[in-house]
Amino acid sequence: MNLDADRAAFAEQGYIGPFTLWEPEEMKAWWKIQRKALLDPENNARKAFDNPVNYDRHLDIPGLSKLITEPEIVRRKQALIGSDVICWRTEFFPKNPGDTGTGWHQVETYAIGEADKGMLEATDRVPGNPMELTAWVAFTEATIQNGCMKVIPGSHREWRYDETAPMKWNNAAKDNSFFGYNYNDIKIDKNWDPDQQDVRHLEMKPGEFIIFTARCIHGSNPNISNRQRMGFAIRTVPTHVRVYGGMTEFEEFGHRFNLDRHGCVLVAGQDDHGLNRLHGENFWGEPFTPVDRLERTV
């Protein structure tokens, strides 16, 4: 694990990887177990959010509880974002045969839709460090044919979208939308469109992962194959970022999310800021095990 190389690549591209977490056969066997857990009524009774969107299943699925603290992922995040890291959200990204591509989008505070403020608020800034990172883990093969992610390297250095501008959710919106939100509506330059030569398609084997900042413009290809693509996003911030500040609920994708059961998880280091509610264990009473602080704080 060459963390200095990771820092250099991230500064240039806005993402790093793919890296291997597990070999493909190991991931396939592990994902089969998690799929069964997702269908277990007892697990579903413990969900943080009672709605069709599978946010934060790391809080009630033991396998996902362990995944968010995997050192192969967390160490690389620490090198980019700082030694003290919390997971504030996880979510699944399935793409079934026939599903359209996800349009280009770019965010930082996750001010999605008609929200009057973002979900993330930095109370401090470290020059050169992002305020958020996502690890996107491939549970299945991700290819151009079945809808792999695509990014525009280096796009994290310039805002092309105004995430504070309101967007209307449209359940009927398909191609070039982000699950019903059309980011074309909030382009700063309505005529801007990425040159195809600048686009990088991030094909991955099962068990591989990438790490990126959501400021790096990203989207995905349509699934024109007969195979499902499944990815899992682990979203993290430094402990100086306030999550869902002052909110008791939020509305997104046509659903209302009550935050009564939400809590962040310390995945690395320690929390000296105390800005967020932390869950020290999952909803089965199993403790989360954070990675130690990096000796070199960045």
WONORCOR-V506505 format. One record per backbone hydrogen bond with DSSP energy under -0.5 kcal/mol. CO is the residue of the C=O (numbers start at 1). NH is the residue of the N-H. If there is no record, write none. Layout:
((CO,NH) (CO,NH))
//
This chain:
((1,3) (2,6) (3,7) (4,8) (5,9) (6,10) (7,11) (8,12) (9,13) (10,14) (13,154) (14,213) (16,211) (19,21) (19,209) (23,27) (24,28) (25,29) (26,30) (27,31) (28,32) (29,33) (30,34) (31,35) (32,36) (33,37) (34,38) (35,39) (36,39) (37,40) (40,44) (41,45) (42,46) (43,46) (44,47) (49,51) (52,54) (53,55) (54,57) (56,59) (57,60) (57,61) (59,283) (60,62) (61,64) (61,65) (62,66) (63,67) (64,68) (66,69) (67,70) (70,73) (70,74) (71,75) (73,77) (74,78) (75,79) (76,80) (77,80) (77,81) (78,82) (80,130) (83,85) (84,239) (85,267) (85,268) (86,88) (86,237) (87,265) (89,235) (90,56) (91,233) (93,231) (95,229) (96,99) (99,223) (101,176) (101,177) (102,220) (105,218) (109,119) (109,120) (110,112) (112,115) (113,167) (119,244) (121,242) (125,127) (126,129) (133,236) (134,136) (134,212) (135,137) (135,234) (136,210) (137,139) (137,232) (138,207) (142,204) (143,147) (143,148) (144,147) (145,224) (145,225) (148,221) (149,202) (150,219) (151,153) (151,200) (152,155) (154,157) (155,158) (158,160) (160,188) (160,189) (161,163) (162,165) (170,173) (174,177) (177,103) (177,179) (178,181) (180,170) (181,178) (181,183) (182,185) (183,186) (184,187) (186,162) (188,190) (189,192) (195,198) (196,199) (198,153) (200,151) (200,202) (201,203) (202,149) (204,142) (205,208) (207,21) (207,22) (208,138) (209,18) (209,19) (210,136) (211,16) (212,134) (213,216) (214,107) (215,217) (217,152) (218,105) (219,150) (222,224) (223,98) (229,95) (230,139) (230,140) (231,93) (232,137) (232,234) (233,91) (233,235) (234,135) (235,88) (235,89) (236,133) (237,86) (238,241) (240,123) (240,242) (242,121) (244,247) (248,259) (250,257) (252,255) (255,252) (255,257) (256,258) (257,250) (259,262) (264,279) (265,87) (265,267) (267,291) (268,85) (270,272) (277,264) (278,280) (280,288) (282,285) (286,282) (288,290) (291,269) (295,297))
//
